[in-house]
């Protein structure tokens, strides 16, 4: 079991004063970056001791450096700057340990090299312009990272426009559905009127089997409903056409007239409407009505459709 306070003692060497002395801002940036990388290194006995920060001695052993050098590298007030080779070794080790946890180090090797070069030039005084250039870089960085008021306003306008556009699309979709339903209703009313006219009682004469007057009336009703559905389908409103056929055949027509509607749809080359009506009628209507439709289809020579409506009833 790890002694109390073991974790804090192991990582004490990384608890350097964050603030620099103001004379070496590049060394301060480099020291903070190095502290971050050292904190990513995992101690070998972390599972047993509970330490999450690597000790100075273990870090020095792993990187093949002296412990005192590491302490000076992470001290913002110490002028000593590590070599490029050390920078590369530390970054590689931190990347390996961070990868085991599914993360990354958060700084590229190239960026770390740039920090090291600037800090080295700053501490050695080899370039009097480095400090001034560094301050300019910091100023430009702050300007770049500061949100542009105009851009923020533009982005808000774009977001608002996107919301309004989405709402308008929803309204248009709802209007299309309403129009489709209204058209189907109007078509149904027209069909009801046409069928009411066509359904006037035949002349008062005794009806005989196969009465030609009754047959003509049924065919007129079927032809009217099929024509109404064909108009909707021709206008690209197939769903409305099917709604009209379903309501017309189930609410207004008898099975014999329904069979004639299917025959009329075939003759008008509206095969897809005929197929859909046969499937829906056979699935939803009672067995007696389905059988009567099938018998009428068979009598009209539509043997395949008669079999199809019976199969639909069995599903």
N, C-alpha and C positions, 0 to 999 in steps of 0.2 A: 504494500500500500504506500502511496506516495506521501511524504511528510507534508504537513500543513504549510501552505505557502510555497510549495515546490514549483508550481507553475509560474508564479510571479518572479521567483529567483532565477528560473531558467531563461526567462525572456527579459530580465532587467536590463541587459545591455542594449536592447532595442528601444528602451524608454528614454531616449534622448530628448532634450528640449527641442520642440518643434520649431520655434522661432530662431532665425539666424541673427547675426550681428548687423545686418543691413549692408555690409560691405561686399558680401559674396552671395548674391541672390541665386546664381546658377548652382553653386555648391549646395545651397539649401534645397533646391529642387532635386538635385541628384541624390542627396542624402535621404530625402523623403521617399524617393523612388526605390532606393536600395533597401530602406527599412521595410517597405511594402513587400519586396521580393523575398527578403529574409523571413518575413512572417508566413510566407507560403510554404517554406521548407518544413517538412514533417520530421519530428524527432523519431529515432528508431524505436524508443521505448514508450511512445505516446500512449499506446493502448494500456500499458501496465501502470505507468506513473501518472497518467492523467494530464501530462504537459501537452499543451497545444503549440507552444513556441519553442523553437530549437535553441539550445544553449550556444553560447559563443564558441566553446571548445568543440562541440560537435559540428557546428557550421564550418569552423576553420579546418577540421579534419576532412570533412567532406569535400571542401573546395581546395584543399592542399595549400592553405595559406596560414599565416600566423594570426592568432586570435587578436592580438593588439592592433593589427592592421585593419581587421574587420570593424573593430570598435571605432577607429578613427574615420573609416569610410562613412559610417552612418551618423557621425556627429556633424551637424550643420555648421558648427563653429570651428571645426578642425579643417585646415586648408588642404590636407592631403587628399588626393584624387586617385582612385584605382586605375589600373591599366585597362586597356581595351580587352585583353585576354580574360581578366577577372570579370569584367562586365559580361562577356559572352558565356563564361562558365556559370555564373550566378543565374543569368536569365535562362539558360538551358535547364539547370537543376529545378528552378521554380516552375518552369513549364511542365516538367515531368511530374512534379508533386501535385500541381494544380489539376492536371489531367486525370489523376486518380479519383478526384472528387467531381469530375465532369465539368470543371470550370477552366478559366484561362487566367493569365497573369494580368491582363488589362493594360499592358504596355508592350509595344513592339521592340525588337532588338535594335532596329534602326533608330527609333526615337530615343532609346537609352544611350546609344552611341553618340547621338547629337548632344544630349545633356552632358555626357562625360566630356566631350570635346569643348563645349562652352565653359564648363566648370574648370577644366584644366587651363584654358586660356585665361580665365578670370583670375585664378589663384596665382598663376605664374607671371601675370602682367605682360604676356607676350604681345597682346593686342590691346591698345588703349581704347579702341573703338568697340570692344566686345560688350562692355557694360552699357554703353549708349545703344548699341544695336539690340541688346537684350531688352532694354526698357521699351524700345520701339516695337519689338516683337510682342511684348506683353500688352502694350497699348492696342496694337492691331488685333491681337487675340481677343481682348475684351470687346473691341468694336464688332468683331465678327460674331462673337457669342451673344451680343446684345440683340434681342429681338427687334426687328425693324417695325416701327409703328405702322407704316403703310402696308407692309406685308401682313401684319397681324389683322388689320382692317380688311384687307383683301381676302384673307383666309376665312375670316368670319362671314364675309359676304358669300364666299363660295359654299361654306357649310350651310348657310341659311338657304341659298338657292337650291342646294341638293335636297334639303328637307322639303322645300316647297314643290320641287319637281316630283319627288316621290309621292307627295300627297296628291298632286294633280294626276299622276298616273293611276293612283287608286281610285280617284273620282271618275276618270275616263273608263276604267274597267267596270266600275259599278254602273255607269251610264250605259255601257254596251250591253250588260246583262239585262238592265231594265228595258232597253229598246228591244232586245231579242225576245224577252217575255211578252212585251206589248204586241210585237208583231205576231207572235204565236197566238196570242189571245184574239187579235183582230182577224187573223186567218181563220181561227176557230169559229168566230162569229159569222164570218162570211160563209164558211162551210155549213154552219147550222142553218143559215138562211136559205142557201142553195138546196140543201137537203130537205128543208121544210117545204120548199116549193115543189121539189121533185117527188116528195112523199105524199102528195095529195091522193086521196082515195081514188082507186081506179073506177072506171064506169061500173054502175050497178048491174053487172051481169055475173052469172054463176062462174066461179073460178074453177078451172080444170087443171089437172096435173100438167105442169109445163106451160101454164098460161103465158102467152106472148106479151100481154100488157104488163103483167107483174114483172116479168123478166126484163122488159125494157125499162121499167121504173128503177129496178135494182141496179141495172147497168148504168143508168144516168147518174144515180147517186154515187156509185163507185167511181165513175169517170170524173165527176166533179171534185171529190175528195182527192183523188190521185193527181188531178190537174193543179189543185191548190198546193199540194205538197211539192209537186214538180217545180212550180214557180219559186217557192222558197229555196229549194235545192239549187235551182239555176242561178239564184242570186247569191250563192255561197253561204246559205243559212241552213245547212244540213240538220243541225240540232233542232232548229225551229220546225223544220219539215217533219222530223221524227216525232216531236211532241204533238204536232197536229194529227199525225196518223194514229198515234196511240190513243189520244182522247177521242178522235172521231170514231175509230173502230170499236172501242170499248164502251163508249157512252151513247153513241147515236145509231150505230149500225148493228144489224143482226149478223150471225155467222156467215150466212149466205152472201150478204153484201160485202162483208169483210174479205171473203175469198176473192170476190170480183175486184176489190181494190188491189189485192196482190197481183192479180192477173193484169190489171191495167198498168201497174207500175212496171211489170215486165215488158209490156208492149211499148211503154214510153222509154224503155231502156234505162230506167232508174233501178238497176239491179241491186245497188247497195241499199237503197231504201226498202226494197222488197225483202232482202235478206234480213235487215234489222227488224222490220215489222214481223216477219215470220218468227224470228227468234224470241222477241219480246212477247208477242201474243201467245205463242206456245208455252212460254215459261210462266206467264202471269195469269192466264185465264183458266177456267175450269175445264175438266176433261170433256164434258159434254159439248161445250162450245168448240173446243179444239177439234174434236172428232167431226163435228158438223162442217167446220171449215175445211178439214182434210178431205172429206167426202166431196165437197163442192169443188175443191181444187182438182181432185181426181176426175170429176165429171167434165171439167173444163180442159182436161188434157195436161194439167200441170202436175204430173205424177211425182217429179222430183221435189217440188215444193210441198206436196202432200206428205211425203215421207219426212221432209225436213221439219215441218211443224210438229209432227208426232214425236220425232226425236228430241225436239226442244222441250216438249212436255214431260219427257222422261228424265230429264236432267235435274 
